[in-house]
Amino acid sequence: MPEVTVLHNPRCSTSRAAMDEAARAGVPVQEVRYLDHPLDHHQLLELVDRLDDPVTDLVRRDAYFTSLGLTDDDVRTADQVVALLAEHPRLMQRPVLVRGEHAIVGRPKERVAEFLAESAL
């Protein structure tokens, strides 16, 4: 039974690297393609509660973010982040790895190996 869930975008090289790292480490994962199956409000709240990183780190600051007229002031609180990601799932940073009560944003890539190693213990 997978102990680690990876919120994955297969078109993202960093996300693919996380999946490859899990395979190399022999850690079974549950892959969730969050763009195909977006997290709902409740699932996003649960993710935020588990997140070891600042909640604002869940939001990508890319051209789409800018095109929506958003700024850092729009993603300072958990409620703001959850509402934004529920409406615009493509703004979720990727990959996100979840194990038990802990979750991390898998950036930089080096964080993934450490997180996976902890799950093997």
C-alpha distances in whole Angstrom, upper triangle without the diagonal:
4,6,9,11,14,17,18,22,22,26,25,26,24,21,21,21,18,16,18,18,14,14,17,15,12,10,7,8,9,12,15,18,20,23,22,21,22,21,24,26,24,20,23,24,21,20,23,23,20,22,23,26,29,28,31,28,26,29,30,34,35,38,36,36,40,41,40,42,39,40,38,40,38,34,35,34,30,32,33,30,28,31,32,28,28,31,30,27,28,29,26,25,23,20,19,16,14,12,13,16,17,18,20,22,21,25,27,24,25,23,19,19,20,17,15,16,16,12,13,15
4,6,7,10,13,15,18,19,22,22,22,21,17,18,18,15,13,15,15,11,12,15,13,11,8,5,5,6,9,12,16,17,21,20,19,20,19,22,24,22,18,20,22,18,17,21,20,17,19,20,22,25,25,27,25,23,26,27,30,31,34,33,33,36,37,36,39,36,36,35,37,35,31,32,31,27,29,31,27,25,29,29,25,25,28,28,24,25,26,22,22,19,16,15,12,11,9,11,14,15,15,17,18,18,21,23,21,21,19,16,16,17,14,12,14,14,10,11,14
4,7,10,13,15,19,20,24,22,23,20,18,18,18,15,14,16,15,11,13,15,13,11,8,7,6,8,11,13,17,18,22,22,20,21,19,21,23,21,17,19,20,16,15,18,18,14,16,17,20,23,22,25,23,21,24,26,29,31,34,33,32,35,37,36,38,35,35,33,35,33,29,30,28,25,27,29,26,24,27,28,24,25,28,27,24,25,25,22,21,18,16,14,10,8,6,7,11,11,12,14,16,16,20,21,19,19,17,14,14,15,11,10,12,11,7,9,11
4,6,10,12,16,17,20,19,19,17,14,15,15,11,11,13,12,9,12,14,12,11,8,7,5,6,9,11,14,15,19,19,17,18,17,19,21,19,16,17,18,15,13,16,16,13,14,15,17,20,20,22,20,18,21,22,26,27,30,29,28,32,33,32,34,32,32,30,32,30,26,27,26,23,25,26,23,22,25,25,21,22,25,24,21,21,22,18,17,15,12,10,7,6,5,8,11,10,9,11,13,12,16,18,16,17,14,11,12,13,9,8,11,11,7,10,13
4,7,9,13,14,18,17,18,15,12,14,15,11,10,14,13,10,13,16,15,14,10,9,5,5,6,7,10,11,15,15,14,14,13,16,18,17,13,14,16,13,11,14,15,12,13,15,16,19,18,20,18,16,18,20,23,24,27,26,25,29,30,29,32,29,29,28,29,27,24,25,24,21,23,24,20,19,22,22,18,19,22,21,17,18,19,15,15,12,10,8,6,5,7,9,12,11,9,11,12,12,16,18,16,17,15,12,14,15,12,11,14,14,11,14,16
4,6,9,11,14,13,14,12,9,10,11,8,8,11,11,10,12,15,14,14,11,10,7,6,5,6,8,9,13,14,13,13,13,16,18,18,14,14,17,15,12,15,16,14,13,15,16,18,17,19,16,14,16,17,20,21,24,23,23,26,27,27,29,27,27,25,28,26,23,24,23,20,22,23,19,18,21,20,17,18,20,19,15,15,16,13,12,9,7,6,5,6,9,12,14,12,10,10,10,9,13,15,13,15,13,10,13,14,11,11,15,15,13,15,18
4,7,10,12,11,13,12,8,11,13,10,10,14,14,13,15,18,18,18,15,14,10,9,6,5,6,6,9,11,10,10,10,13,15,16,12,12,15,13,10,13,16,14,13,15,15,17,16,17,14,11,13,14,18,18,21,19,19,23,24,23,26,23,24,23,25,23,20,22,21,18,20,20,16,15,18,17,13,14,17,15,11,12,13,9,9,7,6,5,6,8,12,14,15,13,10,10,9,10,13,15,14,17,15,13,16,17,14,14,18,18,16,19,22
4,6,9,8,10,9,6,8,10,9,8,12,13,12,14,17,17,18,15,14,11,10,6,6,5,6,8,10,11,11,12,16,18,19,15,15,18,17,14,17,19,17,16,18,18,19,18,18,16,13,14,14,18,17,20,19,19,23,23,23,26,24,25,24,26,24,21,24,23,21,23,22,18,18,20,18,15,16,18,15,12,11,13,10,10,6,5,7,9,11,14,17,19,17,13,13,11,10,13,15,13,16,15,13,16,18,16,15,19,20,18,20,23
4,5,6,9,9,6,8,11,10,10,13,15,15,16,19,20,20,19,17,14,13,9,8,6,7,7,9,11,11,13,17,19,21,17,17,20,20,17,19,22,20,19,21,20,21,19,19,17,14,14,13,16,15,17,16,17,21,21,21,24,22,24,23,26,24,21,24,24,22,24,22,19,19,20,18,15,16,17,14,11,9,11,10,10,7,7,10,12,15,18,21,22,20,17,15,13,12,14,16,14,18,17,15,18,21,19,18,22,23,21,24,27
4,5,7,9,6,6,10,10,9,11,14,14,15,17,19,19,18,17,14,14,10,10,8,10,10,11,13,14,17,20,23,24,21,20,24,23,20,22,25,23,22,23,23,24,23,23,20,17,18,16,19,18,19,19,20,23,23,24,27,26,27,27,29,27,25,28,28,26,27,26,23,22,24,22,18,20,21,18,15,13,15,14,13,10,10,13,14,17,20,23,25,22,19,18,16,14,15,17,15,18,18,16,18,21,20,19,22,24,22,24,27
4,6,9,8,8,11,12,12,14,16,17,18,20,22,22,21,21,18,17,14,13,10,12,11,12,15,16,18,22,24,26,23,22,25,25,22,24,27,25,23,25,23,25,23,22,20,18,17,15,17,15,17,16,18,21,21,22,25,24,25,25,28,26,24,27,28,27,28,26,23,23,24,21,19,20,21,17,15,12,14,14,13,10,11,14,17,20,23,26,27,25,21,20,17,15,16,17,15,19,20,18,20,23,22,21,25,26,25,27,30
4,6,5,6,9,10,11,12,14,16,17,18,20,21,20,20,17,17,14,14,11,12,12,14,16,16,18,22,24,25,22,21,24,24,20,22,25,23,21,22,20,22,21,20,17,15,15,13,15,13,15,15,17,19,20,21,24,22,23,23,26,25,22,25,26,25,26,25,21,22,23,21,18,20,20,17,14,12,13,12,10,8,8,12,15,18,21,24,25,22,19,17,14,12,12,13,12,16,16,15,17,20,19,19,22,24,23,25,28
4,5,5,6,9,10,10,12,14,15,16,18,20,19,20,17,18,15,16,14,15,15,17,20,20,21,25,27,28,25,23,26,26,22,24,27,24,22,23,21,23,22,22,18,17,17,15,17,16,18,18,20,22,23,24,26,25,25,25,28,27,25,27,28,27,29,27,24,25,26,24,21,23,24,21,18,15,16,15,12,10,10,13,15,19,22,25,26,23,20,17,14,12,11,12,10,13,15,13,15,19,18,18,21,23,23,24,27
4,5,5,6,9,10,10,13,14,15,16,18,17,18,16,17,14,15,14,15,16,18,19,19,20,24,25,26,23,21,24,23,20,21,23,21,19,19,17,19,19,19,15,14,15,13,16,15,18,19,19,22,23,24,26,24,24,23,26,25,23,24,26,24,27,25,22,23,25,22,19,22,23,20,17,15,15,13,10,7,7,10,12,16,19,22,23,20,16,14,11,8,8,8,6,10,11,10,12,15,15,15,18,20,20,21,24
4,5,5,7,9,10,11,13,14,15,17,15,15,13,13,11,11,10,12,13,15,16,16,17,21,23,23,20,19,22,21,17,19,22,19,17,18,17,19,19,19,15,14,15,13,16,16,19,19,19,22,24,24,26,24,25,24,27,25,22,24,25,23,25,24,20,21,23,21,18,20,21,18,15,13,14,12,10,6,5,8,10,13,16,20,21,18,15,13,10,8,9,11,9,12,12,10,13,15,14,14,17,19,18,20,23
4,5,5,6,9,10,11,12,14,15,15,15,13,14,11,12,12,14,15,16,18,18,20,23,26,26,23,22,25,24,21,23,25,22,21,21,21,23,23,22,19,18,19,17,20,19,21,21,22,25,26,27,29,28,28,27,30,29,26,28,29,27,29,28,24,24,27,24,21,23,24,21,18,16,17,15,13,10,8,12,12,16,18,22,23,21,18,16,14,11,12,13,10,13,14,11,13,16,16,15,18,20,19,20,23
4,5,5,6,9,10,10,12,14,14,15,13,15,13,15,15,17,18,19,21,21,22,26,28,28,24,23,26,25,21,23,25,22,20,20,20,22,23,23,19,18,19,18,20,20,23,23,24,26,28,29,31,29,29,28,31,30,27,28,29,27,30,29,25,26,28,26,23,25,27,24,21,19,19,17,14,11,9,12,12,16,18,22,23,20,17,15,13,10,11,11,7,10,11,9,10,14,14,13,15,18,17,18,21
4,5,5,6,9,10,10,12,11,12,10,12,11,13,13,15,17,18,19,19,20,23,25,25,21,21,23,22,18,20,22,19,17,17,17,20,20,21,17,16,18,17,20,21,24,24,24,27,28,29,31,28,28,27,30,28,25,27,27,25,28,27,23,24,26,25,21,24,25,23,19,18,18,16,13,9,7,9,9,12,14,18,19,16,14,12,11,7,9,10,7,9,9,6,8,11,10,9,12,15,14,15,18
4,5,5,6,9,10,11,10,10,8,10,8,11,12,14,16,17,18,19,19,23,25,25,21,21,24,22,19,22,23,20,19,20,20,23,23,23,20,18,20,20,23,23,25,25,26,29,30,30,32,30,31,29,32,31,28,29,29,27,29,29,25,25,27,26,22,24,26,23,20,19,20,17,15,11,9,11,10,13,14,18,20,18,15,14,13,11,13,14,11,13,13,9,10,14,13,11,14,16,14,15,19
4,5,5,6,9,10,10,11,11,13,12,15,15,18,19,20,21,22,23,27,29,29,25,25,28,26,23,25,27,23,22,22,22,25,26,26,23,21,23,22,25,25,27,27,28,31,32,33,35,33,33,32,35,33,30,32,32,30,33,32,28,28,31,29,26,28,29,27,23,22,23,20,18,14,12,14,13,16,17,21,23,21,18,17,16,13,15,15,11,13,14,10,10,14,14,11,14,17,16,16,19
4,5,5,6,8,9,11,11,14,13,16,17,19,21,22,23,24,24,27,29,29,25,25,27,25,22,24,25,22,20,20,20,24,24,25,22,21,23,22,25,25,28,28,29,31,33,34,35,33,33,31,34,33,30,31,31,29,32,32,28,28,31,29,26,28,30,28,24,23,23,21,18,14,12,14,12,15,15,19,21,18,16,15,15,11,13,13,9,10,11,7,7,10,11,8,10,13,13,13,16
4,5,5,6,5,7,7,11,11,14,16,18,21,21,21,22,22,26,28,27,23,23,25,23,20,22,23,20,19,19,20,24,24,25,22,21,23,23,26,27,30,29,29,33,34,34,36,34,34,32,35,33,30,31,31,28,31,31,27,27,30,29,26,27,30,27,24,23,24,21,18,15,12,13,10,13,13,16,19,17,15,14,15,12,15,15,12,12,12,8,8,11,10,7,9,12,10,10,14
4,5,5,6,7,9,12,12,15,17,20,22,22,23,24,24,28,30,29,26,26,28,26,23,26,27,23,23,23,24,27,28,29,25,24,26,26,29,29,32,31,32,35,36,36,39,36,37,35,38,36,33,34,34,32,34,34,31,30,33,32,28,30,32,30,26,25,26,23,21,17,15,16,14,16,16,19,22,20,19,18,18,15,18,18,15,15,15,12,11,14,14,10,12,15,13,12,16
4,5,8,10,12,15,15,19,20,23,25,25,26,27,27,31,33,32,28,29,31,28,25,28,29,25,24,24,25,28,29,30,26,26,28,27,30,30,33,33,34,36,38,38,40,38,38,36,39,38,35,36,36,34,36,36,32,32,35,34,31,32,34,32,28,27,28,25,23,19,17,18,16,18,18,21,24,21,20,19,19,16,18,18,14,14,15,12,10,13,14,10,11,15,14,12,16
4,5,9,11,14,15,19,21,23,26,26,26,27,27,30,32,31,27,27,29,26,24,26,27,23,22,22,23,27,27,29,26,25,28,27,30,31,34,34,34,37,39,39,41,38,38,36,38,37,34,35,34,32,35,35,32,31,35,34,30,32,34,32,29,28,28,25,23,19,17,17,14,16,15,18,21,19,18,18,18,15,18,18,14,13,14,11,8,10,11,7,8,11,10,9,12
4,6,9,13,14,18,20,23,25,26,25,27,26,30,32,30,27,27,29,26,24,27,27,23,23,23,25,29,29,31,27,26,29,29,32,33,36,35,35,39,40,40,42,40,39,38,40,39,35,36,36,33,36,36,33,32,35,34,31,32,35,33,29,29,29,26,24,21,18,18,15,16,15,18,21,19,19,19,20,17,20,21,17,17,17,13,11,13,13,9,10,13,11,9,12
4,6,10,12,15,18,20,23,23,23,24,23,26,28,27,23,24,26,23,20,23,23,20,20,20,22,26,26,28,25,23,26,27,30,31,34,33,33,36,38,38,40,37,37,35,37,36,32,33,32,30,32,33,29,29,32,31,28,29,32,30,26,26,27,23,22,18,16,15,12,13,11,14,17,16,16,16,17,15,19,19,16,16,15,11,10,12,11,7,8,10,8,7,11
4,7,10,13,16,18,21,21,20,22,21,24,27,25,21,23,25,22,20,23,23,20,20,21,23,26,26,28,25,23,26,27,30,31,34,33,33,36,37,37,39,37,37,35,37,36,32,33,32,29,32,32,29,28,31,30,27,27,30,29,25,25,26,23,22,18,16,15,12,12,11,14,17,16,16,17,18,16,20,21,18,19,17,14,13,15,13,10,12,13,10,10,13
4,6,9,12,14,18,17,17,18,18,21,23,22,18,19,21,19,16,20,20,17,18,19,21,24,23,25,22,20,23,23,27,28,30,29,29,33,34,33,36,33,34,32,34,32,29,30,29,26,28,29,25,24,27,27,23,24,26,25,21,21,23,19,18,15,13,12,9,10,10,12,16,15,13,15,15,14,18,19,17,18,16,13,13,15,12,10,13,14,11,12,15
4,6,10,12,15,15,13,15,15,18,20,19,15,17,19,17,15,19,19,17,18,20,21,24,22,24,22,19,22,23,26,27,29,28,28,32,32,31,34,32,33,31,33,31,28,29,28,25,26,27,24,22,25,24,21,21,24,23,19,20,21,18,18,15,13,12,10,10,10,13,15,15,14,15,16,15,19,21,19,20,18,15,16,18,15,13,16,17,13,15,18
4,6,9,12,11,11,13,13,17,19,19,15,16,19,17,15,18,20,18,18,20,21,23,22,23,21,18,20,20,24,24,26,25,25,29,29,29,31,29,30,29,31,29,26,28,27,24,25,26,22,21,23,22,19,19,21,20,16,16,18,15,15,12,10,10,10,11,12,15,17,16,14,15,15,14,17,19,17,19,18,15,16,19,16,14,18,18,16,17,21
4,6,9,8,7,9,9,13,16,16,12,13,16,15,13,16,18,17,17,19,20,22,20,21,19,16,17,18,22,22,24,22,22,26,27,26,28,26,28,27,29,26,23,26,25,22,23,23,19,18,20,19,15,15,18,16,13,14,16,13,13,11,10,10,10,11,13,16,17,16,14,15,14,14,17,20,18,21,19,16,19,20,17,17,20,20,18,20,23
4,6,6,6,8,10,13,16,17,14,14,18,17,15,18,20,19,18,21,21,22,20,21,19,16,16,16,20,19,21,19,20,24,24,23,26,25,26,26,28,25,23,25,25,22,23,22,19,18,19,18,14,15,16,14,11,11,14,12,12,10,10,11,12,14,17,19,20,19,16,16,15,15,17,20,18,21,20,17,20,22,20,19,23,23,21,23,26
4,5,5,5,7,10,13,14,11,11,15,15,13,15,18,17,16,19,19,20,17,18,17,13,14,14,18,18,19,17,17,21,21,20,23,21,23,23,25,22,19,22,21,19,19,19,16,14,15,14,11,11,13,11,7,8,11,9,11,9,10,10,12,13,17,19,19,18,15,15,14,15,17,20,19,22,20,18,21,23,20,20,24,24,22,24,27
4,6,5,9,12,15,16,14,13,17,18,16,18,21,20,19,22,21,22,19,19,18,14,14,14,17,16,17,15,16,19,19,18,21,20,22,23,25,21,20,23,23,20,20,19,16,15,16,14,11,11,12,9,6,6,10,9,11,11,12,13,15,17,20,22,23,22,18,18,16,17,18,21,20,24,23,21,24,26,23,23,27,27,25,28,31
4,6,10,12,16,17,15,15,19,19,17,20,23,22,22,25,24,25,22,22,21,18,18,18,21,20,21,18,19,23,22,21,25,24,26,26,28,25,23,26,26,23,23,22,19,18,18,17,14,13,14,12,10,10,13,13,15,14,14,15,17,18,21,23,24,23,20,21,19,20,21,24,23,26,25,23,26,28,25,24,28,29,26,28,31
4,7,9,13,14,11,12,16,16,15,18,20,20,20,23,23,24,21,21,21,17,17,18,21,21,22,20,20,24,23,22,25,24,26,26,27,24,22,25,24,21,21,21,18,16,16,16,13,11,13,12,9,11,14,13,15,14,15,14,16,16,19,21,21,21,19,19,18,19,22,24,24,27,25,23,25,27,24,24,27,27,25,27,30
4,6,10,11,9,9,13,14,13,15,18,18,18,21,21,21,18,18,18,14,14,15,19,19,20,17,17,21,21,19,22,20,23,23,24,20,19,21,20,17,17,17,14,12,13,12,9,8,9,9,6,9,11,10,13,13,14,13,15,16,19,20,20,20,17,18,17,18,20,23,23,26,24,22,25,27,23,24,27,27,25,28,30
4,7,8,6,6,10,10,9,12,14,14,15,18,18,19,16,17,17,13,14,16,19,20,22,19,18,22,22,20,23,21,22,22,23,20,17,20,18,15,15,15,13,10,11,12,8,7,10,10,8,11,12,10,13,13,14,12,14,14,17,17,17,17,15,16,16,18,20,23,23,25,23,21,25,25,22,22,26,25,23,26,28
4,6,5,6,9,10,11,12,14,16,16,20,20,20,16,18,18,15,16,18,21,22,24,20,20,23,23,20,23,21,23,22,23,19,17,20,17,14,13,14,12,9,10,11,9,6,9,11,9,13,14,13,16,17,17,15,17,16,19,19,18,19,17,19,18,21,23,26,26,29,26,25,28,28,25,26,29,28,26,29,31
4,6,5,6,9,10,11,12,15,15,19,19,18,15,16,17,14,15,18,21,22,24,21,19,23,23,20,22,20,21,21,20,17,15,17,15,11,10,11,10,7,7,10,8,6,9,12,11,15,15,13,16,18,19,16,18,17,20,19,18,18,17,19,19,22,23,26,27,29,26,26,29,29,25,27,30,28,27,30,32
4,5,5,6,9,10,11,13,14,18,19,19,15,17,19,16,17,20,23,25,27,24,23,26,27,24,26,23,24,23,23,20,18,19,16,12,11,14,13,9,11,13,12,9,13,15,14,17,17,15,18,19,19,17,18,16,18,17,15,17,16,18,19,22,24,27,28,29,26,25,28,28,24,25,29,27,25,28,29
4,5,5,6,9,10,11,12,16,17,17,14,16,17,14,16,18,22,23,26,23,22,25,26,23,26,23,24,23,23,20,18,19,16,13,13,15,13,9,12,13,11,9,13,14,12,16,16,13,15,16,16,13,14,12,14,14,13,14,13,15,16,19,21,24,24,26,23,22,25,25,21,22,25,23,21,25,26
4,5,5,6,9,10,10,14,14,14,11,13,13,10,12,15,18,20,23,20,18,22,23,20,22,19,20,19,19,17,14,15,13,9,10,11,9,6,9,10,8,7,11,12,10,13,13,10,13,14,14,12,13,12,15,15,14,14,12,13,14,17,19,22,22,24,21,21,24,24,20,22,25,23,22,25,27
4,5,5,6,9,10,14,14,14,10,13,14,12,14,17,20,23,25,23,21,24,25,22,24,21,21,19,19,17,14,15,12,8,8,11,9,7,10,12,10,10,14,15,14,17,16,13,15,17,17,14,15,13,16,15,13,13,12,14,15,19,21,23,24,26,23,22,25,25,21,23,26,24,23,26,27
4,5,5,6,9,12,14,14,12,15,16,13,16,19,22,24,27,25,23,27,28,25,27,24,24,22,22,20,17,17,15,11,12,14,12,10,13,15,13,13,16,17,15,18,18,15,16,17,16,13,13,11,12,11,9,10,10,13,15,18,20,23,23,25,21,20,23,22,19,20,23,21,19,23,24
4,5,5,6,10,11,12,10,12,12,10,13,16,19,21,24,22,21,24,26,24,25,22,22,20,21,19,15,16,14,10,12,14,11,9,13,14,11,12,16,16,13,16,15,12,12,13,13,9,10,8,11,11,9,9,7,9,11,14,16,19,20,21,18,17,20,19,16,18,21,19,17,21,22
4,5,5,9,9,9,6,10,10,9,12,15,18,21,24,22,19,23,25,22,23,20,20,17,18,16,13,13,10,7,9,11,9,8,12,13,11,12,16,16,14,17,15,12,13,14,14,11,12,11,13,13,10,10,8,10,11,15,16,19,20,22,18,18,21,20,17,19,22,20,19,23,24
4,6,9,10,11,9,13,13,12,15,19,21,24,27,26,23,26,28,26,27,23,23,20,20,19,16,15,12,9,11,14,12,11,15,16,15,15,19,19,18,20,19,16,16,17,17,13,13,11,12,11,8,9,9,11,13,17,19,21,22,23,19,19,22,21,17,20,22,19,19,23,23
4,6,9,11,10,14,13,12,16,19,22,24,28,26,24,27,29,27,28,25,24,22,22,21,18,17,15,12,15,17,14,13,17,18,16,17,21,20,18,20,19,15,15,16,15,11,10,8,9,8,5,5,5,8,11,14,17,19,20,20,16,16,19,17,14,16,18,16,15,19,19
4,5,7,7,10,10,9,13,16,18,21,25,24,21,24,27,25,26,22,21,19,20,19,15,15,13,11,14,15,12,12,16,17,15,17,20,19,17,18,16,13,12,13,13,9,9,8,10,11,8,6,4,6,8,11,13,16,17,17,14,14,17,16,13,15,18,16,16,19,20
4,7,8,11,10,11,14,17,19,22,26,25,23,26,28,27,28,24,23,19,21,20,17,16,15,13,17,18,15,16,19,19,18,20,23,22,20,21,19,16,14,15,14,11,11,10,11,12,9,6,6,6,8,11,13,14,16,16,12,13,16,14,11,14,16,14,15,18,19
4,6,8,7,8,12,14,16,19,23,22,20,22,25,24,24,21,19,16,18,18,14,13,13,12,15,16,13,15,18,17,16,19,21,20,18,19,16,14,12,13,13,11,11,12,14,15,13,10,8,6,7,10,11,12,15,15,12,13,16,15,13,16,18,16,17,21,21
4,5,6,8,10,13,14,18,21,21,18,20,23,22,22,18,16,13,14,14,11,9,9,9,13,13,11,13,16,16,15,18,20,19,18,19,16,13,12,14,15,13,14,15,17,18,15,13,11,9,10,13,13,14,17,18,15,17,20,18,16,20,22,20,21,25,25
4,5,6,8,11,13,17,20,19,16,19,21,19,20,16,15,12,13,12,8,8,7,6,10,10,7,9,12,12,11,14,16,16,15,16,13,11,11,13,14,12,14,14,17,18,15,13,11,10,10,14,14,16,18,20,17,18,21,20,18,21,23,22,22,26,26
4,5,6,9,10,14,17,16,13,15,18,17,16,13,11,8,10,9,6,6,7,8,10,9,7,10,12,11,11,14,16,14,14,15,11,10,10,13,15,13,16,17,20,21,19,16,14,12,11,14,13,16,18,20,18,19,22,22,20,23,25,24,25,28,29
4,5,7,9,13,16,16,13,16,19,18,18,15,13,10,13,13,9,10,11,11,14,12,9,12,15,13,12,15,17,15,14,14,11,9,7,10,11,10,13,15,18,20,18,15,12,9,7,10,10,12,14,16,14,15,19,18,17,20,22,21,22,25,27
4,7,10,12,16,15,12,16,18,17,18,14,14,12,14,13,9,11,11,10,12,11,8,9,12,10,9,12,14,12,11,11,8,6,5,8,10,8,11,13,16,18,16,14,11,9,7,10,10,13,15,17,15,15,19,19,17,19,22,21,21,25,26
4,6,9,12,11,9,12,14,13,14,11,11,10,12,10,8,10,11,11,13,10,7,10,11,9,8,11,12,10,9,9,6,5,5,9,11,11,15,16,20,22,20,18,14,13,10,13,12,15,17,19,17,18,22,22,20,22,25,25,25,28,30
4,6,9,9,7,10,12,12,13,11,11,11,14,12,10,13,15,15,16,14,11,13,14,11,10,14,14,11,10,8,5,6,5,8,11,12,16,18,22,24,23,20,17,14,11,13,11,13,16,18,17,18,22,22,21,23,26,26,26,29,31
4,7,8,6,7,10,11,11,9,8,9,12,11,10,13,15,16,17,14,12,15,16,12,12,16,15,12,13,11,8,9,9,12,15,16,19,22,25,27,26,23,20,17,14,15,14,15,18,20,20,21,24,25,24,26,29,29,29,32,34
4,5,5,6,9,10,11,10,11,12,15,14,13,16,19,19,20,17,15,18,18,14,14,17,16,13,13,10,8,11,10,12,15,17,21,23,27,30,29,26,22,20,16,17,15,16,18,22,21,22,25,27,26,27,30,31,31,34,36
4,5,5,6,9,10,10,12,14,17,15,16,19,21,22,22,19,17,20,19,15,16,18,17,13,14,11,10,13,13,16,18,20,24,27,30,33,32,29,26,23,20,20,19,20,22,25,25,25,29,30,29,31,34,34,34,37,39
4,5,5,6,9,9,11,14,16,14,14,18,20,20,20,17,15,17,16,12,13,15,13,10,11,9,8,11,13,15,18,19,23,25,29,31,30,28,25,23,19,21,19,21,23,26,26,26,29,31,29,30,34,34,34,37,39
4,6,5,7,6,8,10,12,10,11,14,16,17,17,14,12,15,14,10,11,14,12,9,11,9,7,10,12,15,17,18,22,24,28,30,29,26,23,21,18,20,18,20,22,25,24,25,29,30,28,30,33,33,33,36,38
4,5,5,6,7,10,12,11,13,16,18,20,20,16,15,18,17,13,15,17,15,13,15,13,11,14,15,18,21,22,26,28,31,33,32,30,26,24,21,22,21,22,24,28,27,28,31,32,31,33,36,36,36,39,41
4,5,7,10,14,15,13,15,18,21,22,21,17,17,19,17,14,15,17,15,12,15,13,12,15,17,20,22,24,27,30,33,35,34,32,28,26,23,25,23,25,27,30,30,30,34,35,33,35,38,38,38,41,43
4,5,9,12,13,11,13,16,18,19,18,14,14,16,14,11,13,15,12,10,13,12,11,14,16,19,22,23,27,28,32,34,32,30,27,26,23,25,24,25,28,31,30,30,34,35,33,35,38,38,37,40,43
4,7,10,11,9,12,15,17,19,18,14,15,17,15,12,15,17,14,13,16,15,13,16,18,21,24,25,28,30,34,35,33,31,28,27,24,26,24,26,29,32,31,31,35,36,34,36,39,39,39,42,44
4,7,8,6,8,11,14,16,15,11,12,14,13,10,13,15,13,12,15,14,11,14,15,19,22,22,25,27,31,32,30,28,25,23,21,23,22,24,26,29,28,29,32,33,31,33,36,36,36,39,41
4,5,5,7,9,13,15,15,12,12,15,15,12,14,17,16,15,17,16,13,15,16,19,22,22,25,27,30,32,29,27,24,22,20,22,21,22,25,28,26,28,31,31,30,32,35,35,35,38,40
4,5,5,6,10,13,14,10,10,14,14,12,14,17,17,16,17,17,13,14,14,18,20,20,23,25,28,29,27,24,22,20,18,20,19,20,23,25,24,25,29,29,27,30,33,32,32,36,37
4,6,6,9,12,12,9,11,14,14,12,15,18,17,17,19,19,15,17,17,21,23,22,25,26,29,30,28,26,23,22,20,23,22,23,27,28,27,28,32,31,30,33,35,34,34,38,39
4,6,8,10,10,6,8,11,10,9,12,14,13,13,15,16,13,14,16,19,22,21,24,25,28,29,26,25,22,21,19,22,21,23,26,28,26,28,31,31,29,32,34,33,33,37,38
4,6,8,8,5,5,9,9,8,10,13,13,13,14,15,11,12,13,16,19,17,20,21,24,25,23,21,18,17,16,19,18,20,23,25,23,24,28,27,25,28,31,30,30,33,34
4,7,9,7,7,11,12,11,13,16,16,16,17,18,15,14,15,19,20,19,21,22,24,25,22,20,18,17,16,20,19,21,24,25,23,25,28,27,25,28,31,29,30,33,34
4,5,5,6,9,10,11,12,14,16,16,17,19,15,15,16,19,21,18,21,20,23,23,20,19,17,17,17,20,20,23,25,27,24,25,28,27,25,28,30,28,29,32,33
4,5,5,6,9,10,11,12,14,15,15,17,15,13,15,17,19,16,18,17,20,20,17,16,15,15,15,19,19,22,24,26,22,23,27,26,23,25,28,26,26,30,30
4,5,5,6,9,10,11,12,14,15,17,15,14,17,19,21,18,21,20,22,22,19,19,18,18,18,22,22,25,27,29,26,26,30,29,26,28,31,29,29,33,33
4,6,5,6,9,10,11,12,13,15,13,13,15,18,20,18,21,21,24,24,22,21,19,19,18,21,21,24,26,28,26,26,30,29,27,29,32,30,30,34,35
4,6,5,6,8,10,10,11,13,10,9,11,15,16,15,17,18,21,21,19,18,15,15,14,18,18,20,23,25,22,23,26,26,23,26,29,27,27,31,32
4,5,5,6,9,10,10,13,11,10,13,15,17,15,17,17,20,20,18,17,15,16,15,19,20,22,24,26,23,23,27,27,24,26,29,27,26,30,31
4,6,5,6,9,10,13,11,12,15,18,19,18,20,20,23,24,22,21,19,19,18,22,22,25,27,29,27,27,30,30,27,29,32,31,30,34,35
4,5,5,6,8,10,8,9,12,15,17,17,20,20,24,24,23,22,19,19,17,20,20,23,25,27,25,25,29,29,26,28,32,31,30,33,35
4,5,5,5,8,6,6,10,12,14,13,16,17,21,22,20,19,16,16,14,17,18,21,22,25,23,22,26,26,24,25,29,28,27,30,32
4,6,6,10,10,9,13,15,17,15,18,18,22,22,21,21,18,19,17,20,21,24,25,28,26,25,28,29,26,27,31,30,28,32,33
4,6,9,9,11,14,17,19,18,21,21,25,26,25,24,21,21,20,22,23,26,27,30,28,27,31,31,29,30,33,33,31,35,37
4,5,6,8,11,14,16,16,19,21,24,26,25,23,20,20,18,20,20,23,24,27,25,25,28,29,27,28,32,31,30,33,35
4,5,6,9,11,13,13,16,17,21,22,22,21,17,17,15,17,18,20,21,24,23,22,25,26,24,25,28,28,27,30,32
4,5,8,9,12,13,16,18,22,24,24,22,18,17,15,16,16,19,19,23,22,21,24,26,24,24,28,28,27,30,33
4,6,9,12,12,16,18,22,24,23,21,17,16,13,15,15,17,19,22,20,20,24,25,23,24,28,28,27,30,32
4,6,9,9,12,14,18,20,19,17,14,12,10,12,12,15,16,19,17,17,21,22,19,21,24,24,23,26,29
4,6,7,11,13,17,20,19,16,12,10,7,9,9,11,13,16,14,14,18,19,17,18,22,22,21,24,27
3,5,9,12,15,18,18,16,12,10,7,7,8,10,10,14,12,11,15,17,15,16,19,20,19,22,24
4,6,10,13,16,17,14,10,9,6,5,8,10,9,12,11,9,13,14,12,13,17,17,16,19,22
4,7,10,13,13,11,7,6,5,6,9,11,11,13,11,9,13,14,11,12,16,15,15,18,20
4,7,10,11,8,5,5,6,7,10,13,12,13,10,8,11,11,8,9,12,12,11,14,16
4,7,8,6,4,7,9,10,14,16,15,16,13,11,13,13,9,10,13,12,10,13,15
4,6,5,6,9,12,13,16,18,17,17,14,12,13,12,9,9,11,9,7,11,12
4,6,8,11,15,16,19,21,20,20,17,15,17,15,12,12,14,11,9,13,13
4,7,11,14,16,19,21,21,21,17,16,18,16,13,14,16,13,12,15,15
4,7,11,12,15,17,17,17,13,13,15,13,9,12,14,11,10,14,14
4,7,9,12,14,15,15,11,11,14,12,9,11,14,12,11,15,16
4,6,8,11,11,12,8,8,12,11,8,11,13,12,13,16,17
4,6,8,9,11,8,9,12,12,10,13,15,15,15,18,20
4,6,6,8,6,5,9,10,9,11,13,14,14,17,19
3,5,7,6,8,11,12,11,13,16,17,18,20,22
4,5,6,8,10,11,12,14,16,17,18,20,22
4,5,6,8,10,11,12,14,15,16,18,20
4,5,6,7,9,11,12,13,15,16,18
4,6,6,6,9,10,11,13,15,16
4,5,5,6,8,10,11,13,15
4,5,5,6,9,10,11,13
4,5,5,6,9,10,11
4,5,5,7,9,11
4,5,5,7,9
4,5,5,7
4,5,5
4,5
4
